[in-house]
């Protein structure tokens, strides 16, 4: 049975749903604010280039969006190939049209880190709303009702890793809302099929000449300098047609004037490994504070707030000699700007936010785990990590944004730990356990005794 049809389970729970809808109609925890246009989709994308191999996929996406018989569209391809860039460009073109085909365009980054509450928050923020209600079921019922009132709406679900129940998120089925279209991206075709995609379009790596043209666009004139061009072409070839690798490597080399620096890049093991290409760009960051800031950004999720990064940096004492919040803010803004220039960060939905490509994030977390003793788990079950006492004794940062944790260990010996974050998901249901108190997250009362160096504690 299609995931957009009523399941037997849903039928059995009809009474429960009716009660939730009654609650939805009764609760008043919704605040309205002017909808903010997302700058990451209304302005031209610097990283988008209209190459021949992209034009075909782009034109098919636009045609599907205009086809009244198609409501579920998917774009699939390997990580870093340009799926997000393509759908953002499609959204930008739609918004820029004089005759608007949609009343609302909503872009939601799903990723492995997303839970129902996070996705619901993104949808409400796109609509210029904020729901105070904590029950995901009540929120879903309210969102379902709100979206059905919009005549024509496009929802972009970017970077889906597994099948999601749209009804649980608050998104009505396309059978019940004829003016709704859903555009999805995923690395896996089977995920799109499980979501009910009617038209799934592949996006492949760039052709060799397109890859070289993109490299030249990003690196600038130096790539064609007579003494460097031959080496530059070979470096571009080693990126194997992946735009994310081409962009990060070209940005890292664009100010390198010496042939030996380009030859050194060529000798690095880039072939077939986009992670190595991004790792090379990280290694080219010249200052330690820039590297540290980049790694911190990787644990903050999509569309992160610069103000939160400021709090982390200040709490950790990263910037010695900066004695006012204004000075720290200027430094953080400068570092974020430099990381964007290096193609390691992307623009967020507003000037106060930034984003990171999921492939870049994977590399950053791997580097932090390997070189700095960080535990930034992408797994829901972290019991194995907790039980590794030797690792926890040397761990300097714990970020469990993706984890489902109902209770922390009674004993957590982390003498070197300076930063502990659950990603903010549990702040509304945090309680220090003294025994017999029920909560979605229990904190043992003695947990801090073996964390003498802790500076940042964020739930």
N, C-alpha and C positions, 0 to 999 in steps of 0.2 A: 504494500500500500504506500502511496506517495506520502512524503513527510508533510505535504500541504493539505492532506485530507485528514478528517477527524480520525484519530486512532481509537481502538477499542478502549484503551486506557482513559482517554479523554472523555469518552462517552460515559464511562463508569463514574468519572469525577465531575460530571456536569453540575451536580448540586454544589460541589465545592467551588467550582468556577463562578457560579451564580453569586455565591456569597462574597467571593473576592471582588466581583464586579460591583456589588453593593458597597463594599468597603471603598472601592475606587471612586465611586460617585460621592461618597461621604467625605473622604479625606480632603484637606485643604492645603496640604504641604507642597504646593507648587508656587514658585515665584517666577514672574515673567520679566524678561529684560530684552532690550533690543537685540535681535539676531545679528551676530557679528559675521561679516563676510570673511571666509577663510582666505588668508592671503596666499596659502600654499596651493590654491586651485584657481584664484581669480587672476593672478598675474602670470605672464609667460614663464615657463620653466626653463631655466638656464641650461639644465642638463638634457632637455629634449631636443633631438635633432631629427628632422623628417627624412630619414633614409628610406631607400626603396623597400628594403626588407621590413620596415616598420609601417610604411604607408598602407600596404595591403591589409595588415591586421587592424590598423587604426580605422581604415575605411569600413571594414566589416563590422567593427564595434559600433561605429556611428550609424551604419545602416540598420543594425539590429535594434539600436535605441529608437530608431524612427519607425520600426516595423510594429504595427499594432498587434500582430499575431505572436510576437515574442516578448515575454516578460522576464525571463530568467536567462542571463547571459554570463558566460564565464571566459576568463582569459587565464591560460596556464603556461608555465615554463619554469626553468630552473631558477634558483635564487640568484639575484643580481642581473637578470637578463633584461629588466626594464618594464615589468608588468605594472608596478605602481606608477611609474612615470607616464606610461601610456594611458592609463585610466584617468589620471589627474589631468592630462592634456585633453582627453575627451570631455571631462567635466568642465574644464575651462572654456572649451569651444562652445559647449551648450549654454553656459552662463552668459557668454559674450554675444549670443545671438539676439538680434533685435526682437524677434518674435520668440518668446521663451517657450520651449517645449515642455518644461517642467516648472511647477510653482516652487518646489524645493529640491535642492540637491544636497544629499547628506553623505558625507564620507566618513567611514568608520574603519579604523585600523584594528583588525582582529588579533592576529598573531597568536603564538603559543601562550603568551602571558595573560590573555584576556579571560575574564570570567563574565558571567551574566551581568553582574552589577556594573562592571567597567564599561561594557558595551552599551548598556542602557544609559549610562552617564554621557557617553559620547553622542548618542542620538539626541538626548535632551539638550545638550550644549549646542549642537548643530541647529536645533529649533529655537534657540534663545531662551531655554527654560532651565529650571533647576528644581528637581523633585526632592523634597526632604524625606519622603516616605522611604523606609529601609526595606520593607518586604519586597523581594524581587517579583513575586507573583502579583501583588497589587500594582507595582510600577509597570509590569508588563501589560496588565489589563488597561491601565490608563494610557500608556503609549499606543497600544493597539487602537484604542478609540480615537486618540489624537491624530494618528497617521491616516486613519480612514476619512478624516474630515478634510484632508488635503487632496484636492482634485487630481493633480498630477505630481507625482513624487518619484525621484530617482534616488535609490539607496545604493551606495557603493560599499561593499564589504571587502576590504583589502586584506590579502594574506591569510586566507582560511587554511587551517591545518587539518581540520577534522569536521565531520558533519555537525551542524548546529541546528537546534530546534528553533526556528524563527518565531514561532508562537510564544515560546518561553522568553524570548528576548523582547517581545512586544511588537514584532513586525507582522502585520496581517498577511495571510496568504494571497498570492496574486489572483487566486480564484475569487476571493472575497473583495478585492480592491483592484478593479480593472485599470485604474490610473497609476498603479504601482509598477515600477520596473526595478529589478535588482541586478546590479553588475558586480560580479565577484572575481577575485583573483586568487590563485592557488598555485603551489608548485606541482600539485598532483591532479590529473584529470579525473581520477576516480572520486576525489572529494567533490568536485564540481557536479559530477553525475549524481552523487548521493544527495546533493542539495537541490536537485531538480533542474539543472541547467538545460535549457532547450537548444542553446547554440554555444558550443565551447570552442574557443579559438586559440590555437597555439601561437606563442611568440618565441622565436628562435634567436640564437646568437647572431651578431652582426657578421656580414660578409667581410672578407679581408680588407677590401678597399674602403668599406664603410668604417671598419674599426680604425684604420689608419687616418681617415678623415676626422673621426671623432677625437682621436689622440691629438691631432694637429690643432683642432679647435680648442681643446682644453689646455694643452701645453703652450700654445702660442708659437710665435715665429721661430723660437729657438729649436723646435723640432725639425725645421727644414734648413738649419744652418749647415753649410757644406761639409764641415768636419764632423757633424753629429748625426746627420740625417740617416745614414745607413744603420747606425746603431739604434737610433730612435725607432726605425721601422721594425727592427728585430725585437725591441722591447714591446712594441705594440702587438706584434704577432704572438708573443708569449702570454698576453692577456686573453688569448683565445676567444675573442669576439664578445666578451662579457662587458657590458657598459660600466658596471660598478667597478670592475678591476681597471679598465682603461682610464676612467675618470680619476680614481684615486692615485694611480701610478703617474699619470700625466701631470696631475697637480703637484705631486711630490717632486717631480723632476723639472718643472717649468722654470725654476730659478737656478738650476745647476748649470754653471757655465763651463765646467771642465769635462773633457771627454772621459777621463778615468771614472768620474762619478756615474756617467751613463753606462760605461762598460761594467762597472760594479753592479749596477741594477740588472744588467743583462745576465750576469753570472748567478744571480740569486735564483732559487728554485721557484719560479713563477708558473712554469708550464703545468696546465691542468689543475691549478690550485688557486682559486680566487682568494682563499684565506691568506695564502702567502703574499699575494699582491697587496692586500690591505694591510697585512702585518708589516710589509716593507714601508708603506706610507706612515704607519705608526712609528717605526724606527727612525724615520726622517724628521719627526717632530723634534725641534732643537732644544726645547726647554723641558725640564722635569715637571714643572707646574702645568704645562700644556698636556703632557702625557697623563698626569694624574687626573686632570679635569676631564679628559677624553674618557678615561676608564670609569669615572664617576657617572658620566652621562649615560654610559651603557646600562646601568642598573636602574635608570629612571623611567623606562618605558617610553611609549610613543607620546609625542606632543607634550613634552615635559616643560614645566615652568622654570624659567631662568631664576626666579626668586627662590625656588626650592634648591636649585644648585648653589645659589649664594649661601643659603643656610648651611648646606653640607660643607662647603669649602670653609666657611667661617668657623663652624663647629669643630672641624678637624684641624684648624689652624694652619691652613696651607700657605697663606700669604703673610710671611713675617714682615713686620714693619708697617703694615697697613692698619692704622689705629682707629679708623672710622668706617661705618657701614657704607658711606658714600664711596670711599676709596676701594673697598672690597667689591662693591657693585660694578664700578668702572672696570676693575680688573677682570671680573667674571664675564662681563659683556665683551671685553676685548678678546678673551680666550675663546669664547663661543664663536665670535666672528672669525678668528683665525682657524678654528676647526671647520667652519663652513667653507672657508677659502681652500682648505685642504681636502674638501669633499668627504670629510669624515662625519660631519653633521649636515642636516638638511633644515630648511625653514620649517617652522611649525605653523599652526593655524593662525597665529597672530605674532606681532613683533616681540611679544613677551614670552614666546615659546620656541622650542627647537625640537627637532626630530632626528632619528638615526635609522638608517636602513637596517633591516633585520639581519642581513649578512654581515654588515659592519659590526653590529651588536654581538653577534656570535663570536667574531674574532676578538673583540675587546674583552669579552668575558673569559675567553680561553686564555688570553694573555694575562689577565688579572689573576686567574686561578693558578696559572703556571709560575708566574714571576713574583707575585705579591702576596700569595697566601690568602686570596679572597675566596669566599664561598658564596657564589652568586648562582644558585641552582635554578635550572629551568625545569626541574622535575616537580611533580606534585607531592611525591612521597620523599621526604628528606630524612627518614629514620636512619638510613645507611650512613649519611654524613654525620648525624648526631653521634652515632656509635663509634666513629673513628676518632678516638680520644687524642691520638698523636696529632692528627690533622687539626683538630679544634684547638689544641694548645698553641699551635703556630699561626692560627688564623687571625688576620688583622681586620677583616670586614666580612659581615654576613648580610646578604640580601636575599630574601626569600619571597620575592614579589609574586612568583607563580605558584608557590607552595600552598597546599591545603593543610593547615596546622591547627588543631583544636587545643593542643596543650604542649607547652615547651617542656624539655627535660627538667627533672628536679635538680640535676647537677649538670652544669655546663661550664667546664673549666677552660676559659679562654683568656689567659693573662695578657695576651698581646692585642686583644680585640679593641678597636677604637670606634667602630661603626656597626650598628645593628639595626636593620630595617626589615619590616614585613611588607613594605610597599604601600602603607597607609590604608590597606583594606579593612583592618580590624580596629581602627581608632575608635569607632563608635561602640564597640563591644568589648573593650579591654577591661580586665579586672585582675587584681592581684589576689591569687588564690590563698585563702586561709583555711580551706577545707570545707566541703559541703556547699559551695557556691557554684551554681551552674552558669556557664558563659560560653560563648562561641570561641573564646580564646582565653585560656587560663595561664597566668604568669606566676610561677612559683615565687614565694616571698623572698627566698634566699638566692635568687638567680644571679644577682649582681655581685655577690660576694667574691666570685672568682673572675670578675671582669673589672679589675682595678683601673685599667687604662681607657675605659669606655668614655667617649666624647660625644657621640651622636647616637641617640636612641629614638627611632621613628617607627610608629605603628599606625 
